[in-house]
Amino acid sequence: MNTFVPKDNIKPLKIGALNGKRLCRNVIIHGFCKFEDKGCEFNHENGKTFVLPQTRNTTVSAGSIHAPVFVPKSTSQQDRISVRPIITDPSYNRFNNLPSGNPSFSPFALTPTYAPNYQQSIIPNNNSDPYYYMSNTTPQYHQYQPTLPHIANLSTHHRVAQSFLIPDNLKEQLLKRNEISILTVSAKERGLPDQVHVYHSLYPLEDTPGNILGHASWVYKAVCKTTGKHYTMVRIEGFRLVNEKAMSIVKQWRRIKHANIVAIREAFTTRAFGDSSLVFVYDYHPCSITLYEAYFSPHAQALLSARLQAAGINGLPVPETTLWSFITQIASALKTIHNKGFSARTIEPNKILMTNKNRLRLNCPGLLDLIQFDHITQNMPIHQQEDLLSFGKLIVTLACHSTKSSLNLSQSFEYIARFYSPDIKNLVLYLFSKPVHTKSIDNVFKLIGPRILHELNSSQYYTDALETNLSHELENGRIVRLLSKLAFISERPEFDHDPRWSETGDRYMIKLFRDYMFHQVNEMGVPITDMSHVITCLNKLDVGVEEKISLRSRDEQTSIIVSYKELKTCIHAAFQEISS
């Protein structure tokens, strides 16, 4: 084991009493104290926080190390469970804007407004010390710290650890999607069937039902047992399908594939819920929200006001560049739908999903066409004209940042002409014009043609940024394979009496190399968790460089000087032996 002894001329770090009180040991070791607001009598000066050093030439006085830890004598069950606040709009429903009455959470939220509480199942009912039950099994997103200010703007030849990995905000977003995707609930507790058709593990995405043409609707997340993928199930409660030919329209909608349309997979009727229900299956997009939730809910408006106030500007809620991006995406989806002979009929803020930053998708395509199948064929041209009118209302709603802006068009047009370019006003005037046979989505593209080039340029820039972030994680597979090999061959019980793994055997260096990477400590005996050291060692081991390192046993009685090339050969031979 490599240990370091501090020099004699280095003065120890003295942490004395601050404001007449001893500094809390939790602050010294961990940088914070969980019981600061629960009666801890020691000092918690933020500006005087000390962290145990990870370098060689720093020591801490013995009196600070043996400072007592404050533990409350008794805590209630409520104190043991850490529950994050749920911030949602209780009056919003995904399929209609009628007040629901009961607050509900949205597992699609892009912002961390909800986090499931798993701690209730791991906290015992006895009087165990709550200090050991304060951890959360969900990812702690707040622990992903940004780059420090003094190293954020370094020279081009300087590198920081964050430059070798994907950005923290992208990593956090991917972790949230993964966490939301694997959420499960007991079917018996929620009164849900164990399996519906080929789908199981149903998870309700809304606590209150919606309303579609007078029928109650529910939205679930489910797993397909044939593919293992997650899908979104929209259930129309108490619906009887009279015309069996209506199912053929789903097959036609399945042929429509577009980046701004939520793809439909299938539709079927079932009695698994205890009634006659019609179920639609769509692709599942975790952490997605609707345009209503993003811009018009009370929570979104409060965040927007706070952001503009903090910036000290009176900016537009929806900048013109963002508005043109929305227009281009929706127009592209409408053109694909109209060219196939269908209509969207879902151009509303509460029916358009935002699956990523400024990435829109039309939700629930084909749902109304199947329900109203008897009237859909002869009324299709009328529905396409209604799509254009709804498109114009959506633009006015976003530009004026009000769901009631379409009720006073003259004032809304005046606002748009004042704060936006004439191109947006001309587009809105065309969409609100009288429906004629020459009015189509093709003419809309003639009006927004120059703006499409900017959207294409922005999307390509974003693709380049994602490819750059992906390249940072390119070598992770090699490191995982090396770690897996080391885990397979290290500390196997069948090798306890093998002479080759003894202190005189040729495989003993593998055990010492593992200690060299993971089990180093500083001069005070505190473990060193240096990720850069581990990654550097693994990269050199994978290449098999000629660099030699000194390996020592834990009792410091054995010392071996070996190269990475020799270690690589030894590890490969050991792995081949156990895998053959």
Solvent accessible surface area in square Angstrom, and as a share of the most:
residue,aa,sasa,rsa
1,M,40,0.18
2,N,36,0.18
3,T,67,0.39
4,F,49,0.20
5,V,132,0.76
6,P,42,0.26
7,K,127,0.54
8,D,150,0.78
9,N,122,0.62
10,I,62,0.31
11,K,179,0.76
12,P,68,0.43
13,L,64,0.32
14,K,159,0.67
15,I,23,0.12
16,G,48,0.46
17,A,73,0.56
18,L,41,0.20
19,N,121,0.62
20,G,74,0.71
21,K,110,0.47
22,R,117,0.43
23,L,1,0.00
24,C,0,0.00
25,R,74,0.27
26,N,9,0.04
27,V,6,0.03
28,I,4,0.02
29,I,55,0.28
30,H,99,0.44
31,G,26,0.25
32,F,114,0.48
33,C,10,0.06
34,K,86,0.36
35,F,5,0.02
36,E,78,0.35
37,D,138,0.71
38,K,90,0.38
39,G,56,0.54
40,C,14,0.08
41,E,113,0.51
42,F,33,0.14
43,N,13,0.07
44,H,31,0.14
45,E,65,0.29
46,N,133,0.68
47,G,77,0.74
48,K,101,0.43
49,T,53,0.31
50,F,59,0.25
51,V,98,0.56
52,L,20,0.10
53,P,18,0.12
54,Q,95,0.42
55,T,88,0.51
56,R,146,0.53
57,N,78,0.40
58,T,41,0.24
59,T,28,0.16
60,V,16,0.09
61,S,33,0.21
62,A,70,0.54
63,G,45,0.43
64,S,6,0.04
65,I,44,0.22
66,H,145,0.65
67,A,3,0.02
68,P,74,0.46
69,V,58,0.33
70,F,43,0.18
71,V,65,0.37
72,P,22,0.14
73,K,210,0.89
74,S,98,0.63
75,T,33,0.19
76,S,61,0.39
77,Q,79,0.35
78,Q,152,0.68
79,D,63,0.33
80,R,22,0.08
81,I,27,0.14
82,S,56,0.36
83,V,96,0.55
84,R,73,0.27
85,P,101,0.63
86,I,94,0.48
87,I,78,0.40
88,T,36,0.21
89,D,20,0.10
90,P,59,0.37
91,S,50,0.32
92,Y,19,0.07
93,N,8,0.04
94,R,14,0.05
95,F,14,0.06
96,N,31,0.16
97,N,82,0.42
98,L,115,0.57
99,P,108,0.68
100,S,33,0.21
101,G,66,0.64
102,N,94,0.48
103,P,101,0.64
104,S,22,0.14
105,F,32,0.13
106,S,20,0.13
107,P,3,0.02
108,F,11,0.05
109,A,20,0.16
110,L,49,0.24
111,T,62,0.36
112,P,88,0.56
113,T,12,0.07
114,Y,46,0.18
115,A,17,0.13
116,P,13,0.08
117,N,46,0.24
118,Y,81,0.31
119,Q,1,0.00
120,Q,114,0.51
121,S,101,0.65
122,I,77,0.39
123,I,11,0.06
124,P,39,0.25
125,N,144,0.74
126,N,89,0.46
127,N,143,0.73
128,S,33,0.21
129,D,50,0.26
130,P,16,0.10
131,Y,63,0.24
132,Y,160,0.61
133,Y,62,0.23
134,M,40,0.18
135,S,76,0.49
136,N,33,0.17
137,T,91,0.53
138,T,9,0.05
139,P,44,0.28
140,Q,43,0.19
141,Y,23,0.09
142,H,127,0.57
143,Q,119,0.53
144,Y,76,0.29
145,Q,115,0.51
146,P,99,0.62
147,T,47,0.27
148,L,93,0.46
149,P,119,0.75
150,H,136,0.61
151,I,46,0.23
152,A,55,0.43
153,N,142,0.73
154,L,73,0.36
155,S,58,0.37
156,T,139,0.81
157,H,139,0.62
158,H,90,0.40
159,R,142,0.52
160,V,29,0.17
161,A,73,0.57
162,Q,71,0.31
163,S,33,0.21
164,F,110,0.46
165,L,72,0.36
166,I,22,0.11
167,P,55,0.35
168,D,38,0.20
169,N,111,0.57
170,L,34,0.17
171,K,51,0.22
172,E,40,0.18
173,Q,43,0.19
174,L,84,0.42
175,L,52,0.26
176,K,20,0.08
177,R,61,0.22
178,N,87,0.45
179,E,15,0.07
180,I,17,0.08
181,S,18,0.12
182,I,108,0.55
183,L,6,0.03
184,T,101,0.59
185,V,44,0.25
186,S,51,0.33
187,A,22,0.17
188,K,180,0.76
189,E,143,0.64
190,R,111,0.40
191,G,65,0.63
192,L,24,0.12
193,P,25,0.16
194,D,105,0.54
195,Q,78,0.35
196,V,0,0.00
197,H,99,0.44
198,V,36,0.21
199,Y,7,0.03
200,H,63,0.28
201,S,48,0.31
202,L,5,0.03
203,Y,17,0.06
204,P,11,0.07
205,L,3,0.02
206,E,23,0.10
207,D,61,0.31
208,T,19,0.11
209,P,57,0.36
210,G,5,0.05
211,N,68,0.35
212,I,13,0.07
213,L,91,0.45
214,G,65,0.62
215,H,53,0.24
216,A,35,0.27
217,S,0,0.00
218,W,61,0.21
219,V,6,0.04
220,Y,6,0.02
221,K,3,0.01
222,A,0,0.00
223,V,25,0.14
224,C,7,0.04
225,K,116,0.49
226,T,98,0.57
227,T,80,0.47
228,G,49,0.48
229,K,126,0.53
230,H,57,0.25
231,Y,26,0.10
232,T,17,0.10
233,M,0,0.00
234,V,3,0.02
235,R,22,0.08
236,I,0,0.00
237,E,60,0.27
238,G,44,0.42
239,F,20,0.08
240,R,166,0.61
241,L,43,0.21
242,V,137,0.79
243,N,51,0.26
244,E,146,0.65
245,K,149,0.63
246,A,1,0.01
247,M,47,0.21
248,S,48,0.31
249,I,8,0.04
250,V,8,0.05
251,K,133,0.56
252,Q,78,0.35
253,W,5,0.02
254,R,122,0.44
255,R,165,0.60
256,I,7,0.04
257,K,156,0.66
258,H,45,0.20
259,A,60,0.47
260,N,14,0.07
261,I,8,0.04
262,V,2,0.01
263,A,26,0.20
264,I,7,0.04
265,R,87,0.32
266,E,46,0.21
267,A,15,0.12
268,F,26,0.11
269,T,68,0.39
270,T,22,0.13
271,R,155,0.56
272,A,43,0.33
273,F,34,0.14
274,G,72,0.70
275,D,35,0.18
276,S,20,0.13
277,S,0,0.00
278,L,0,0.00
279,V,0,0.00
280,F,0,0.00
281,V,0,0.00
282,Y,2,0.01
283,D,31,0.16
284,Y,23,0.09
285,H,38,0.17
286,P,25,0.16
287,C,2,0.01
288,S,0,0.00
289,I,23,0.12
290,T,0,0.00
291,L,0,0.00
292,Y,32,0.12
293,E,30,0.14
294,A,26,0.20
295,Y,32,0.12
296,F,12,0.05
297,S,5,0.03
298,P,80,0.50
299,H,47,0.21
300,A,11,0.09
301,Q,73,0.33
302,A,62,0.48
303,L,71,0.35
304,L,24,0.12
305,S,68,0.44
306,A,57,0.44
307,R,146,0.53
308,L,39,0.20
309,Q,152,0.67
310,A,92,0.71
311,A,63,0.49
312,G,65,0.63
313,I,99,0.50
314,N,159,0.82
315,G,30,0.29
316,L,46,0.23
317,P,28,0.18
318,V,0,0.00
319,P,69,0.44
320,E,45,0.20
321,T,83,0.48
322,T,21,0.12
323,L,0,0.00
324,W,14,0.05
325,S,14,0.09
326,F,1,0.01
327,I,1,0.01
328,T,12,0.07
329,Q,15,0.07
330,I,4,0.02
331,A,0,0.00
332,S,34,0.22
333,A,0,0.00
334,L,0,0.00
335,K,69,0.29
336,T,33,0.19
337,I,1,0.00
338,H,24,0.11
339,N,98,0.50
340,K,116,0.49
341,G,41,0.40
342,F,15,0.06
343,S,1,0.01
344,A,6,0.05
345,R,49,0.18
346,T,6,0.03
347,I,5,0.03
348,E,76,0.34
349,P,27,0.17
350,N,8,0.04
351,K,38,0.16
352,I,0,0.00
353,L,14,0.07
354,M,13,0.06
355,T,8,0.05
356,N,35,0.18
357,K,172,0.73
358,N,46,0.24
359,R,82,0.30
360,L,2,0.01
361,R,41,0.15
362,L,3,0.02
363,N,16,0.08
364,C,8,0.05
365,P,4,0.02
366,G,5,0.05
367,L,4,0.02
368,L,33,0.17
369,D,2,0.01
370,L,1,0.01
371,I,27,0.14
372,Q,57,0.25
373,F,47,0.19
374,D,93,0.48
375,H,113,0.50
376,I,4,0.02
377,T,107,0.62
378,Q,115,0.51
379,N,45,0.23
380,M,22,0.10
381,P,87,0.55
382,I,100,0.51
383,H,23,0.10
384,Q,40,0.18
385,Q,40,0.18
386,E,83,0.37
387,D,3,0.01
388,L,3,0.01
389,L,67,0.33
390,S,33,0.21
391,F,1,0.00
392,G,0,0.00
393,K,86,0.37
394,L,3,0.01
395,I,2,0.01
396,V,0,0.00
397,T,10,0.06
398,L,2,0.01
399,A,0,0.00
400,C,25,0.15
401,H,36,0.16
402,S,43,0.28
403,T,68,0.39
404,K,148,0.63
405,S,11,0.07
406,S,29,0.19
407,L,149,0.74
408,N,71,0.36
409,L,58,0.29
410,S,86,0.55
411,Q,116,0.52
412,S,6,0.04
413,F,36,0.15
414,E,124,0.56
415,Y,69,0.26
416,I,0,0.00
417,A,47,0.37
418,R,188,0.69
419,F,88,0.37
420,Y,13,0.05
421,S,23,0.15
422,P,97,0.61
423,D,59,0.31
424,I,0,0.00
425,K,64,0.27
426,N,77,0.39
427,L,0,0.00
428,V,0,0.00
429,L,75,0.37
430,Y,51,0.19
431,L,0,0.00
432,F,40,0.17
433,S,47,0.30
434,K,168,0.71
435,P,94,0.59
436,V,77,0.44
437,H,175,0.78
438,T,84,0.49
439,K,9,0.04
440,S,41,0.26
441,I,5,0.03
442,D,66,0.34
443,N,40,0.21
444,V,0,0.00
445,F,44,0.18
446,K,158,0.67
447,L,70,0.35
448,I,0,0.00
449,G,26,0.25
450,P,101,0.63
451,R,76,0.28
452,I,50,0.26
453,L,126,0.63
454,H,102,0.46
455,E,38,0.17
456,L,96,0.48
457,N,73,0.38
458,S,47,0.30
459,S,50,0.33
460,Q,101,0.45
461,Y,150,0.57
462,Y,113,0.43
463,T,66,0.39
464,D,80,0.41
465,A,48,0.37
466,L,70,0.35
467,E,104,0.47
468,T,74,0.43
469,N,23,0.12
470,L,125,0.62
471,S,62,0.40
472,H,63,0.28
473,E,45,0.20
474,L,128,0.64
475,E,74,0.33
476,N,61,0.31
477,G,34,0.33
478,R,63,0.23
479,I,27,0.14
480,V,89,0.51
481,R,146,0.53
482,L,17,0.09
483,L,65,0.32
484,S,45,0.29
485,K,54,0.23
486,L,8,0.04
487,A,78,0.60
488,F,105,0.44
489,I,0,0.00
490,S,14,0.09
491,E,108,0.48
492,R,76,0.28
493,P,104,0.65
494,E,102,0.46
495,F,28,0.12
496,D,102,0.53
497,H,179,0.80
498,D,29,0.15
499,P,100,0.63
500,R,91,0.33
501,W,15,0.05
502,S,47,0.30
503,E,106,0.47
504,T,133,0.77
505,G,22,0.21
506,D,79,0.41
507,R,19,0.07
508,Y,19,0.07
509,M,36,0.16
510,I,0,0.00
511,K,57,0.24
512,L,5,0.03
513,F,0,0.00
514,R,37,0.13
515,D,9,0.05
516,Y,42,0.16
517,M,6,0.03
518,F,84,0.35
519,H,74,0.33
520,Q,26,0.11
521,V,31,0.18
522,N,3,0.01
523,E,31,0.14
524,M,61,0.27
525,G,48,0.46
526,V,37,0.21
527,P,89,0.56
528,I,42,0.21
529,T,123,0.72
530,D,62,0.32
531,M,132,0.59
532,S,67,0.43
533,H,46,0.21
534,V,18,0.10
535,I,60,0.31
536,T,62,0.36
537,C,4,0.02
538,L,1,0.00
539,N,52,0.26
540,K,59,0.25
541,L,1,0.00
542,D,41,0.21
543,V,105,0.60
544,G,12,0.12
545,V,48,0.27
546,E,117,0.52
547,E,78,0.35
548,K,127,0.54
549,I,14,0.07
550,S,51,0.33
551,L,1,0.00
552,R,109,0.40
553,S,3,0.02
554,R,142,0.52
555,D,84,0.43
556,E,85,0.38
557,Q,151,0.67
558,T,32,0.19
559,S,73,0.47
560,I,44,0.22
561,I,126,0.64
562,V,3,0.02
563,S,3,0.02
564,Y,4,0.01
565,K,105,0.45
566,E,89,0.40
567,L,0,0.00
568,K,86,0.36
569,T,90,0.52
570,C,14,0.09
571,I,4,0.02
572,H,94,0.42
573,A,44,0.34
574,A,1,0.01
575,F,45,0.19
576,Q,86,0.38
577,E,67,0.30
578,I,54,0.27
579,S,68,0.44
580,S,125,0.81
